[in-house]
């Protein structure tokens, strides 16, 4: 059971949007506090954001999701709320107008370490560009990954875009932080 405590929207340079949520699992506590963390739910064009809104609406209908600000919201109303909030996104690097003041603090790429050789064979220039940024090996995930975080600046964003690939071995997302984590 997931709980959304707040939603935030950000405009990426160009035409992109980011939908982020302050998510938590209702029964889970760490040191007596409910665990809540800002997470990027979707990024891309308006279609990608609305596709994620439809997925959230389906989870709401199935009883697997609670929208805390309006606990009895209907699925169609949630999609309407997302459409309304999409109209006034905060720009990258500035805080969204919310009690928790979330903001995009950077951009992250995680590549499964075992997939690096395949990526170097498929697209050697892009793989080498990613490796030239000096990704760090991390292990607290399902697979060992090479992780690189780019700053929330225009240069960081452009470097992040240069390294992106649609392959499944790459996890890519904007990082969002704000108040209300615990």
C-alpha positions in Angstrom: 0.0 0.0 0.0 1.6 3.3 -1.1 0.6 6.7 0.1 1.1 9.9 -1.8 1.4 12.9 0.5 2.1 15.6 -2.0 2.7 16.0 -5.8 5.1 18.4 -7.5 5.8 19.3 -11.1 8.9 20.7 -12.7 9.7 22.0 -16.2 12.9 20.7 -17.7 14.8 22.8 -20.1 13.1 22.4 -23.5 9.8 20.6 -23.5 10.1 18.1 -20.7 8.2 17.8 -17.5 8.9 16.0 -14.2 6.2 14.6 -11.9 7.4 13.9 -8.4 5.6 12.7 -5.3 6.3 12.5 -1.6 5.7 8.8 -1.3 5.5 6.6 1.8 4.3 3.2 2.8 1.7 3.7 5.5 2.6 0.8 8.0 6.4 1.2 7.7 8.3 3.2 10.3 11.9 3.9 10.9 12.9 5.1 14.4 9.2 5.8 15.1 8.6 8.0 12.1 6.7 7.1 8.9 9.1 6.8 6.0 8.4 9.4 3.3 10.7 10.3 0.4 10.5 12.5 -2.7 10.6 10.3 -5.8 10.4 11.1 -9.5 7.4 9.2 -10.8 7.6 10.2 -14.5 9.5 12.6 -16.8 9.2 13.4 -20.4 6.4 15.0 -22.4 2.8 15.6 -21.4 1.9 12.1 -22.7 4.4 10.4 -20.4 3.1 12.3 -17.4 -0.6 11.5 -18.2 0.3 7.8 -18.7 1.8 7.8 -15.2 -1.4 9.6 -13.9 -3.5 6.9 -15.5 -1.4 4.2 -13.8 -1.8 6.0 -10.4 -5.5 6.2 -11.0 -5.7 2.5 -11.7 -3.8 1.8 -8.4 -6.2 4.1 -6.6 -9.2 2.2 -8.0 -7.6 -1.1 -6.9 -7.0 0.2 -3.4 -3.2 -0.1 -3.6 -2.7 3.7 -3.5 -3.9 6.5 -1.1 -3.8 10.1 -2.0 -3.4 11.6 1.5 -4.5 15.3 0.7 -7.8 14.0 -0.5 -8.3 10.4 0.8 -11.7 9.9 -1.0 -10.6 11.2 -4.4 -12.0 9.4 -7.5 -9.6 8.1 -10.2 -10.9 10.6 -12.7 -10.4 13.5 -10.3 -6.8 12.4 -9.7 -6.1 12.6 -13.4 -7.8 16.1 -13.5 -5.7 17.2 -10.5 -2.5 16.1 -12.3 -3.6 18.0 -15.5 -4.2 21.1 -13.4 -0.9 20.9 -11.5 0.9 20.3 -14.8 -0.1 23.8 -16.0 2.2 25.6 -13.5 5.4 23.6 -13.0 8.5 25.0 -11.2 11.6 25.5 -13.3 14.6 23.2 -12.7 16.6 24.2 -9.7 13.8 26.2 -8.0 11.5 24.9 -5.4 7.9 23.9 -6.2 5.2 26.0 -4.4 4.4 23.4 -1.7 4.8 23.1 2.1 7.7 20.8 1.6 9.5 23.0 -1.0 10.7 20.1 -3.2 13.2 20.9 -6.0 15.2 19.0 -8.6 18.7 18.5 -7.0 20.3 16.7 -9.9 20.0 14.0 -12.5 21.1 10.3 -12.1 22.0 7.5 -14.4 22.5 3.9 -13.1 23.8 1.3 -15.5 24.0 -2.4 -14.5 27.7 -3.2 -14.3 27.2 -6.5 -16.1 25.7 -4.7 -19.1 28.6 -2.3 -19.7 30.3 -4.6 -22.2 27.1 -5.0 -24.2 26.6 -1.2 -24.2 30.2 -0.6 -25.3 29.6 -3.1 -28.2 26.3 -1.5 -29.2 27.1 2.2 -28.8 30.9 2.6 -27.9 30.9 6.5 -28.1 28.0 7.0 -25.7 29.2 4.3 -23.3 32.7 5.8 -23.3 31.2 9.3 -22.7 29.4 7.9 -19.7 32.5 6.3 -18.4 34.5 9.5 -18.8 32.2 11.2 -16.3 33.5 8.8 -13.7 30.5 6.8 -12.4 30.8 5.2 -9.0 30.1 1.5 -8.3 27.2 1.0 -5.9 25.8 -2.2 -4.5 22.7 -1.6 -2.4 20.4 -2.3 -5.4 19.2 -5.5 -7.0 22.3 -5.5 -9.3 25.7 -3.9 -8.9 25.4 -0.6 -10.8 27.7 2.2 -12.0 26.0 5.4 -10.8 26.7 8.9 -11.9 24.9 12.0 -10.6 24.8 15.2 -12.6 24.2 18.6 -11.0 20.9 20.4 -11.5 22.4 23.0 -13.9 22.1 23.4 -17.6 25.5 21.8 -18.2 24.6 18.9 -15.9 21.3 18.4 -17.7 22.9 18.4 -21.1 25.6 16.0 -20.0 22.8 13.7 -18.6 21.0 13.9 -21.9 24.1 13.0 -23.9 24.5 9.8 -22.0 20.9 8.5 -22.1 19.9 5.5 -24.0 16.5 3.7 -24.1 18.1 0.3 -23.2 16.6 -1.5 -20.2 19.9 -1.9 -18.4 20.0 1.9 -17.8 17.9 3.5 -15.0 17.6 7.3 -15.6 15.7 9.8 -13.5 15.8 13.4 -12.1 16.5 13.4 -8.3 14.0 15.4 -6.2 14.5 16.4 -2.6 12.5 18.4 -0.2 11.2 18.5 3.3 9.1 15.7 4.8 11.4 12.7 4.2 10.6 11.4 7.8 
